């Protein structure tokens, strides 16, 4: 087939519970082993993550462990790209588990869809507890994350971003590496630069992988607060990437807060305030019932709470970044691949 050489870059920080399973799935790929290198970039983990990777390296010289003292994922991506030699570069999170044909399917889609600079698949959520299952289903629903089509799409299509994407190496020569000022949502911002450059991102559900989401409500709230901040950072840098879907959670947060305050001083506002506010729980309960009818009614009490956590967390994060600001953007230029 004349397979392209592939570099799989795995950013890591305190992922002892996940990184072994992730590496096992990469090592088990049906793509020729001599055409794959695995680069784990550790953000100076304080748990046993690095030790686990070193144990893998003893039997698998294709794996290398690099250091990322800056810790941010955007910096890890750049460390990995600079030290890689692949014609195709794939980013894989430690919480991911790849289907056995993930790399082959990614490369074949890049080869077939010649106008695509990036290809990716549709995430399937893994879980270990009932709450974890509920979080995964909430994150895979249109009501939960309407902007992330890679979580629920069923047909191949061009899109604006993907998770665990496979990138043609030359695209980094064209648009630069990850922006190291984008300490959140760096992959979305990189993908937006690619789209703005006139290149395309292709998503095909036949590219399959599993992702284990955060397993607690507190961690989910923190995650979506960060996502909201990241989206606001991207909008500040690229105002043309703003969509009405991106501001709905923030508008909801403002409506709840400001509407309550105004209603205390203007009594007649209570009627429209309560009427409009009542739409959200109605939609949430409807979406929760639909999911529970397919996956088990034990999930039903959890889903409305999780939807609220996702939306409030994202909305607050977006507002926090709009109000608080962030550092100037830095686009890092690539270096020559490692020989």
URLINPE-V724865 format. One record per pair of residues at least 24 apart in sequence whose ideal C-beta (glycine too) atoms are under 10 Angstrom apart, sorted by the first residue. I is the first residue (numbers start at 1). J is the second residue. If there is no record, write none. Layout:
i=[I,I]
j=[J,J]
//
This chain:
i=[1,1,1,1,1,1,1,2,2,3,3,3,3,3,3,3,3,3,3,3,3,4,4,4,4,4,4,4,4,4,4,4,4,5,5,5,5,5,5,5,5,5,5,5,5,5,6,6,6,6,6,6,6,6,6,6,6,6,6,6,6,6,6,6,7,7,7,7,7,7,7,7,7,7,7,7,7,7,7,7,7,7,7,8,8,8,8,8,8,8,8,8,8,8,8,8,8,8,8,8,8,8,8,9,9,9,9,9,9,9,9,9,9,9,9,9,9,9,9,9,9,9,9,10,10,10,10,10,10,10,10,10,10,10,10,10,10,10,10,11,11,11,11,11,11,11,11,11,11,11,11,11,11,11,11,11,11,11,11,12,12,12,12,12,12,12,12,12,12,12,12,12,12,12,12,13,13,13,13,13,13,13,13,13,13,13,13,13,13,14,14,14,14,14,14,14,14,14,14,15,15,15,15,15,15,15,15,15,15,15,15,15,16,16,16,16,16,16,16,16,16,16,17,17,17,17,17,17,17,17,17,18,18,18,18,18,18,18,18,18,18,19,19,19,19,19,19,19,19,19,19,19,20,20,20,20,20,20,21,21,21,21,21,21,21,22,22,22,22,22,22,22,22,22,22,23,23,23,23,23,23,23,23,23,24,24,24,25,25,25,25,25,25,25,25,25,26,26,26,26,26,26,26,26,26,26,26,27,27,27,27,27,27,28,28,28,28,28,29,29,29,29,29,29,29,30,30,30,30,30,30,30,31,31,31,31,31,31,31,31,32,32,33,33,34,35,35,35,35,35,35,36,36,36,36,36,37,37,37,37,37,37,37,37,37,38,38,38,38,38,38,39,39,39,39,39,39,39,39,39,39,39,39,39,39,40,40,40,40,40,40,40,40,41,41,41,41,41,41,41,41,41,41,41,41,41,42,42,42,42,42,42,42,43,43,43,43,43,43,43,43,43,43,44,44,44,44,45,49,53,70,70,71,72,72,72,72,72,72,72,73,73,73,73,73,73,73,74,74,74,74,74,74,74,74,74,74,74,74,74,74,74,75,75,75,75,75,75,76,76,77,77,77,77,77,77,77,77,78,78,78,78,78,78,78,78,78,78,79,79,80,80,81,81,81,81,81,81,81,81,81,81,82,82,82,82,82,82,82,82,83,83,83,84,84,84,85,85,85,85,85,86,86,86,86,86,87,87,87,87,88,88,88,88,88,89,89,89,89,89,89,89,89,89,90,90,90,90,90,90,90,91,91,91,91,91,91,91,91,91,91,91,92,92,92,92,92,93,93,93,93,93,93,94,95,95,95,95,95,95,96,96,96,96,96,96,96,96,97,97,97,97,97,97,97,98,98,98,98,98,99,99,99,99,99,99,100,101,101,101,102,102,102,102,102,102,103,103,104,105,105,105,105,105,105,106,106,106,106,106,106,106,106,107,108,108,108,109,109,109,109,109,109,109,110,110,110,110,112,112,113,113,113,113,113,114,115,115,115,115,115,116,116,116,116,116,116,116,116,116,116,116,116,117,117,117,117,117,117,117,117,117,117,117,117,117,117,117,117,117,117,118,118,118,118,118,118,118,118,118,118,118,118,118,118,118,118,118,119,119,119,119,119,119,119,119,119,119,119,119,120,120,120,120,120,120,120,120,120,120,120,120,120,120,120,120,121,121,121,121,121,121,121,121,121,121,121,121,121,121,121,122,122,122,122,122,122,122,122,122,122,122,122,122,122,122,122,122,123,123,123,123,123,123,123,123,123,123,123,123,123,124,124,124,124,124,124,125,125,125,125,125,126,126,126,126,126,127,127,127,127,128,128,129,129,130,130,130,130,131,131,131,131,131,131,131,131,131,132,132,132,132,132,133,133,133,133,133,133,134,134,134,134,134,134,134,134,134,134,134,134,134,134,134,135,135,135,135,135,135,135,135,135,135,135,135,135,135,136,136,136,136,136,136,136,136,137,137,137,137,137,137,137,137,137,137,137,138,138,138,138,138,138,138,138,138,138,138,138,138,138,138,139,139,139,139,139,139,139,139,140,140,140,141,141,141,141,141,141,141,141,142,143,143,143,143,143,143,143,143,143,143,143,144,144,144,144,144,144,144,144,144,144,145,145,145,145,145,145,145,146,146,146,146,146,147,147,147,147,147,147,147,147,147,148,148,148,149,150,150,150,150,151,152,153,153,153,154,155,155,155,156,156,156,156,156,156,157,157,157,157,157,158,158,158,158,158,159,159,159,159,159,159,160,160,160,160,160,160,160,160,160,160,161,161,161,161,161,161,161,161,161,161,161,161,162,162,162,162,162,162,162,162,163,163,163,163,163,164,164,164,165,165,165,165,165,165,165,166,166,167,167,167,168,168,169,169,170,170,171,171,171,172,172,172,172,172,173,173,173,174,174,174,175,175,175,176,176,176,176,176,177,177,177,177,177,177,178,178,178,179,179,179,179,179,179,179,179,180,180,180,180,180,181,181,181,181,181,181,181,181,181,182,182,182,182,182,182,182,182,182,183,183,183,183,183,183,184,184,184,184,184,184,184,184,184,184,184,184,184,185,185,185,185,185,185,185,185,185,185,185,186,186,186,187,188,188,188,188,188,188,189,189,189,189,189,189,189,189,189,189,190,190,191,191,192,192,192,192,192,192,193,193,193,193,193,195,195,196,196,196,217,217,217,217,217,217,218,220,220,220,220,220,221,221,221,221,221,221,221,221,221,222,222,222,223,223,223,223,223,224,224,224,224,224,224,224,224,224,224,224,225,225,225,225,225,225,225,225,225,225,226,226,226,226,226,227,227,227,227,227,228,228,228,228,228,228,228,228,228,228,228,228,228,228,229,229,229,229,229,229,229,229,229,229,230,230,230,230,230,231,231,231,231,232,232,232,232,232,232,232,232,232,232,232,233,233,233,233,233,233,233,234,234,235,235,235,236,236,236,236,236,237,237,237,237,238,246,246,247,247,247,247,248,248,248,248,249,249,249,249,249,249,249,249,249,249,250,250,250,250,250,250,250,250,250,250,251,251,251,252,252,252,252,252,252,252,253,253,253,253,253,253,253,253,253,254,254,255,255,256,256,256,257,280,280,280,280,281,281,283,284,284]
j=[31,32,35,104,107,108,111,35,111,31,32,34,35,36,87,88,103,104,107,108,111,31,35,86,87,88,103,107,110,111,166,168,169,32,34,35,36,37,84,85,86,87,88,107,169,337,31,32,35,36,37,38,84,85,86,87,88,89,90,103,104,106,107,166,36,37,38,39,80,81,83,84,85,86,87,88,89,90,91,167,169,337,338,36,37,38,39,40,62,63,80,84,86,88,89,90,91,92,98,102,103,164,166,37,38,39,40,41,66,76,77,78,79,80,81,83,84,86,89,90,91,92,167,38,39,40,41,42,53,63,65,76,80,90,91,92,93,94,96,39,40,41,42,43,68,71,72,73,74,75,76,77,79,80,91,92,93,94,186,40,41,42,43,45,49,50,52,53,65,66,68,73,76,93,94,41,42,43,44,45,46,47,49,68,71,72,73,76,94,42,43,44,45,46,47,48,49,50,94,40,42,43,45,47,48,49,50,52,53,93,94,95,45,46,47,48,49,50,51,52,53,94,47,48,49,52,94,95,128,212,215,49,52,93,94,95,96,97,126,211,212,45,47,48,49,50,52,53,56,93,94,95,49,52,53,55,56,94,94,95,96,97,126,210,212,92,93,94,95,96,97,98,209,210,212,52,53,55,56,57,60,63,92,94,56,97,98,92,96,97,98,99,100,102,209,210,56,60,62,63,90,92,96,97,98,102,103,56,59,60,62,63,98,97,98,99,100,102,98,99,100,101,102,103,104,99,100,101,102,103,104,105,100,101,102,103,104,105,106,107,103,104,60,62,62,62,86,87,88,103,107,62,86,88,90,103,61,62,63,64,83,84,85,86,338,62,63,64,65,90,92,63,64,65,66,76,79,80,81,83,84,85,86,89,338,64,65,66,68,76,80,92,94,65,66,67,68,73,75,76,77,78,79,80,81,83,66,67,68,69,71,76,79,67,68,69,70,71,72,73,75,76,79,68,69,70,71,71,94,94,180,183,183,178,180,181,182,183,184,186,178,182,183,184,185,186,187,177,178,179,180,181,182,183,184,185,186,187,189,190,330,332,177,178,180,183,186,332,178,186,172,177,178,180,186,187,190,332,172,176,177,178,179,180,186,332,334,335,177,178,177,178,167,169,172,177,178,332,334,335,337,338,172,177,332,334,335,336,337,338,335,337,338,169,337,338,169,336,337,338,339,166,167,169,337,338,168,169,170,337,119,166,167,168,169,118,165,166,167,168,169,171,172,337,118,119,120,164,165,166,167,118,120,162,163,164,165,166,167,178,187,190,163,164,165,166,209,163,164,187,209,211,212,212,126,210,211,212,213,214,123,126,163,164,209,210,211,212,124,126,208,209,210,211,212,164,207,208,209,210,124,206,207,208,209,210,208,206,207,208,164,166,206,207,208,209,166,207,207,166,204,206,207,208,209,164,165,166,167,204,206,207,209,166,204,206,207,156,166,202,203,204,206,207,166,167,168,202,202,204,156,158,200,202,204,200,158,198,199,200,202,158,166,167,168,171,194,199,200,201,202,203,204,165,166,167,168,170,171,172,174,175,191,194,195,197,198,199,200,201,202,159,161,162,165,166,167,168,171,190,191,194,195,199,200,201,202,203,156,162,165,166,167,168,200,201,202,203,204,207,150,159,161,162,163,164,165,166,167,191,201,202,203,204,207,209,150,153,156,162,163,164,165,166,203,204,205,206,207,208,209,149,150,151,152,153,154,155,156,162,163,203,204,205,206,207,208,209,148,150,151,152,153,162,163,164,208,209,210,211,213,151,205,208,209,210,211,151,210,211,212,213,209,210,211,212,213,210,212,213,215,212,215,215,216,296,298,299,302,214,215,216,217,220,299,302,305,306,212,213,214,215,216,213,295,296,298,299,302,213,217,288,291,292,295,296,298,299,300,301,302,303,305,306,212,213,214,215,216,217,219,220,223,302,303,306,309,310,210,211,212,213,214,215,295,306,213,288,291,292,294,295,296,299,302,303,306,213,220,287,288,291,299,302,303,304,305,306,307,308,309,310,211,213,214,220,223,224,306,310,211,213,291,287,288,290,291,303,306,307,310,287,283,284,286,287,288,290,291,303,307,310,311,224,284,287,291,303,306,307,309,310,311,224,227,245,307,310,311,314,243,245,246,248,249,188,227,231,243,245,246,248,249,314,188,227,245,203,201,203,205,207,211,205,203,204,205,205,203,204,205,202,203,204,205,206,207,201,202,203,204,205,195,200,201,202,203,191,195,200,201,202,203,188,191,192,194,195,200,201,203,241,243,185,187,188,189,190,191,192,194,195,201,203,241,187,188,191,201,202,203,204,207,187,188,203,209,211,207,209,211,190,191,194,201,202,203,207,202,207,191,194,201,194,199,334,337,199,334,197,199,334,332,333,334,335,337,333,334,336,198,199,334,199,331,334,330,331,332,333,334,330,331,332,333,334,335,330,331,332,233,234,237,328,329,330,331,332,327,329,330,331,332,233,237,326,327,328,329,330,331,332,230,233,234,237,326,327,329,330,331,226,229,230,233,326,327,225,226,227,228,229,230,231,232,233,234,317,321,326,226,227,228,229,230,231,232,233,234,317,321,230,233,234,230,227,230,231,233,234,241,230,231,233,234,235,237,238,241,329,331,234,331,234,241,234,235,237,238,240,241,234,237,238,241,331,238,241,238,240,241,302,305,306,308,309,313,309,305,306,309,310,313,306,308,309,310,312,313,314,316,317,309,313,317,309,310,313,314,317,249,309,310,311,312,313,314,315,316,317,318,309,312,313,314,315,316,317,318,320,321,313,314,317,320,321,310,313,314,317,318,253,310,311,312,313,314,315,316,317,318,319,320,321,322,314,316,317,318,319,320,321,322,324,326,314,317,318,321,326,314,317,318,321,314,317,318,319,320,321,322,323,324,325,326,318,321,322,325,326,327,329,321,329,318,321,322,321,322,325,326,329,326,328,329,331,329,314,318,315,318,319,322,311,314,315,318,310,311,312,313,314,315,316,317,318,319,311,314,315,316,317,318,319,320,321,322,315,318,319,277,280,308,311,312,314,315,311,312,313,314,315,316,317,318,319,315,319,280,315,280,312,315,319,304,307,308,311,307,308,307,308,311]
//
